[in-house]
Amino acid sequence: MSSDESRDDGPLPLPVSRNVQIVLVVAFAVVLPGIVDGYLSQAGFEVLGAAVWVVSYIGGALVVWYYVLRPMELVGESDHSPPPEK
């Protein structure tokens, strides 16, 4: 069995497992921008730090929407006939 057959494909087009993809999204969308925000705030650039965090957080939300939520089929039943009369 090759490594490609045992791998659980995740939502992102990356050659890593789904769990690694989730960790990468969280790291690049929340953790790293939070650290950068902290360093910029300590250096006196509070507004820039907050802007970096907000833009990165929104970017992460867009990545999750584009690769995870957008492909989902979020519709109900397609049968729109009226209920049977009694």
Phi and psi restraints in degrees (value plus and minus 20) as a CYANA .aco file:
   2 SER   PHI    -100.6   -60.6
   2 SER   PSI     148.1   188.1
   3 SER   PHI     -88.3   -48.3
   3 SER   PSI     -46.7    -6.7
   4 ASP   PHI     -89.1   -49.1
   4 ASP   PSI     -53.2   -13.2
   5 GLU   PHI     -94.3   -54.3
   5 GLU   PSI     -50.6   -10.6
   6 SER   PHI    -108.2   -68.2
   6 SER   PSI     -28.5    11.5
   7 ARG   PHI     -99.3   -59.3
   7 ARG   PSI     117.2   157.2
   8 ASP   PHI    -111.2   -71.2
   8 ASP   PSI      85.7   125.7
   9 ASP   PHI     -84.0   -44.0
   9 ASP   PSI     111.2   151.2
  10 GLY   PHI    -116.2   -76.2
  10 GLY   PSI    -194.2  -154.2
  11 PRO   PHI     -95.4   -55.4
  11 PRO   PSI     -43.7    -3.7
  12 LEU   PHI    -109.6   -69.6
  12 LEU   PSI     127.9   167.9
  13 PRO   PHI    -100.5   -60.5
  13 PRO   PSI      42.4    82.4
  14 LEU   PHI    -141.8  -101.8
  14 LEU   PSI     128.6   168.6
  15 PRO   PHI    -102.8   -62.8
  15 PRO   PSI      25.2    65.2
  16 VAL   PHI    -153.1  -113.1
  16 VAL   PSI     147.3   187.3
  17 SER   PHI     -90.1   -50.1
  17 SER   PSI     146.1   186.1
  18 ARG   PHI     -80.2   -40.2
  18 ARG   PSI     -61.2   -21.2
  19 ASN   PHI     -83.3   -43.3
  19 ASN   PSI     -60.6   -20.6
  20 VAL   PHI     -85.8   -45.8
  20 VAL   PSI     -58.5   -18.5
  21 GLN   PHI     -83.4   -43.4
  21 GLN   PSI     -60.8   -20.8
  22 ILE   PHI     -82.7   -42.7
  22 ILE   PSI     -64.1   -24.1
  23 VAL   PHI     -82.6   -42.6
  23 VAL   PSI     -61.2   -21.2
  24 LEU   PHI     -83.7   -43.7
  24 LEU   PSI     -63.2   -23.2
  25 VAL   PHI     -83.0   -43.0
  25 VAL   PSI     -65.7   -25.7
  26 VAL   PHI     -84.0   -44.0
  26 VAL   PSI     -62.3   -22.3
  27 ALA   PHI     -83.6   -43.6
  27 ALA   PSI     -66.8   -26.8
  28 PHE   PHI    -100.9   -60.9
  28 PHE   PSI     -37.7     2.3
  29 ALA   PHI    -119.2   -79.2
  29 ALA   PSI     -47.1    -7.1
  30 VAL   PHI    -146.0  -106.0
  30 VAL   PSI     -74.7   -34.7
  31 VAL   PHI     -87.8   -47.8
  31 VAL   PSI     -78.0   -38.0
  32 LEU   PHI     -81.6   -41.6
  32 LEU   PSI     -64.9   -24.9
  33 PRO   PHI     -82.1   -42.1
  33 PRO   PSI     -53.2   -13.2
  34 GLY   PHI     -84.9   -44.9
  34 GLY   PSI     -59.9   -19.9
  35 ILE   PHI     -86.1   -46.1
  35 ILE   PSI     -65.1   -25.1
  36 VAL   PHI     -82.0   -42.0
  36 VAL   PSI     -61.3   -21.3
  37 ASP   PHI     -78.4   -38.4
  37 ASP   PSI     -64.6   -24.6
  38 GLY   PHI     -81.1   -41.1
  38 GLY   PSI     -65.7   -25.7
  39 TYR   PHI     -84.9   -44.9
  39 TYR   PSI     -62.7   -22.7
  40 LEU   PHI     -86.3   -46.3
  40 LEU   PSI     -58.1   -18.1
  41 SER   PHI     -85.4   -45.4
  41 SER   PSI     -60.6   -20.6
  42 GLN   PHI     -86.1   -46.1
  42 GLN   PSI     -49.0    -9.0
  43 ALA   PHI    -104.4   -64.4
  43 ALA   PSI     -20.8    19.2
  44 GLY   PHI      77.8   117.8
  44 GLY   PSI     -12.4    27.6
  45 PHE   PHI    -129.8   -89.8
  45 PHE   PSI      42.2    82.2
  46 GLU   PHI     -81.7   -41.7
  46 GLU   PSI     -63.3   -23.3
  47 VAL   PHI     -86.9   -46.9
  47 VAL   PSI     -63.1   -23.1
  48 LEU   PHI     -84.1   -44.1
  48 LEU   PSI     -61.4   -21.4
  49 GLY   PHI     -82.0   -42.0
  49 GLY   PSI     -63.9   -23.9
  50 ALA   PHI     -85.1   -45.1
  50 ALA   PSI     -58.3   -18.3
  51 ALA   PHI     -84.4   -44.4
  51 ALA   PSI     -62.8   -22.8
  52 VAL   PHI     -80.6   -40.6
  52 VAL   PSI     -64.6   -24.6
  53 TRP   PHI     -84.5   -44.5
  53 TRP   PSI     -64.8   -24.8
  54 VAL   PHI     -85.2   -45.2
  54 VAL   PSI     -66.1   -26.1
  55 VAL   PHI     -82.8   -42.8
  55 VAL   PSI     -61.9   -21.9
  56 SER   PHI     -87.6   -47.6
  56 SER   PSI     -59.2   -19.2
  57 TYR   PHI     -84.7   -44.7
  57 TYR   PSI     -64.2   -24.2
  58 ILE   PHI     -84.7   -44.7
  58 ILE   PSI     -60.0   -20.0
  59 GLY   PHI     -80.3   -40.3
  59 GLY   PSI     -61.7   -21.7
  60 GLY   PHI     -84.2   -44.2
  60 GLY   PSI     -60.0   -20.0
  61 ALA   PHI     -84.0   -44.0
  61 ALA   PSI     -58.6   -18.6
  62 LEU   PHI     -87.0   -47.0
  62 LEU   PSI     -58.1   -18.1
  63 VAL   PHI     -83.1   -43.1
  63 VAL   PSI     -64.7   -24.7
  64 VAL   PHI     -83.3   -43.3
  64 VAL   PSI     -62.9   -22.9
  65 TRP   PHI     -82.7   -42.7
  65 TRP   PSI     -67.8   -27.8
  66 TYR   PHI     -86.2   -46.2
  66 TYR   PSI     -64.3   -24.3
  67 TYR   PHI    -115.4   -75.4
  67 TYR   PSI     -39.9     0.1
  68 VAL   PHI    -131.7   -91.7
  68 VAL   PSI     -74.5   -34.5
  69 LEU   PHI    -101.8   -61.8
  69 LEU   PSI     -58.5   -18.5
  70 ARG   PHI     -81.0   -41.0
  70 ARG   PSI     -62.1   -22.1
  71 PRO   PHI     -92.3   -52.3
  71 PRO   PSI     -32.1     7.9
  72 MET   PHI     -89.5   -49.5
  72 MET   PSI     124.9   164.9
  73 GLU   PHI    -108.8   -68.8
  73 GLU   PSI      77.6   117.6
  74 LEU   PHI    -124.9   -84.9
  74 LEU   PSI      27.5    67.5
  75 VAL   PHI    -139.8   -99.8
  75 VAL   PSI     134.2   174.2
  76 GLY   PHI    -105.1   -65.1
  76 GLY   PSI    -178.4  -138.4
  77 GLU   PHI     -85.2   -45.2
  77 GLU   PSI     126.3   166.3
  78 SER   PHI    -113.1   -73.1
  78 SER   PSI     -22.4    17.6
  79 ASP   PHI    -101.9   -61.9
  79 ASP   PSI      88.0   128.0
  80 HIS   PHI    -124.2   -84.2
  80 HIS   PSI       3.3    43.3
  81 SER   PHI     -93.5   -53.5
  81 SER   PSI     129.3   169.3
  82 PRO   PHI     -87.3   -47.3
  82 PRO   PSI     135.5   175.5
  83 PRO   PHI     -84.6   -44.6
  83 PRO   PSI     130.3   170.3
  84 PRO   PHI     -84.6   -44.6
  84 PRO   PSI     123.0   163.0
  85 GLU   PHI    -100.4   -60.4
  85 GLU   PSI     129.3   169.3
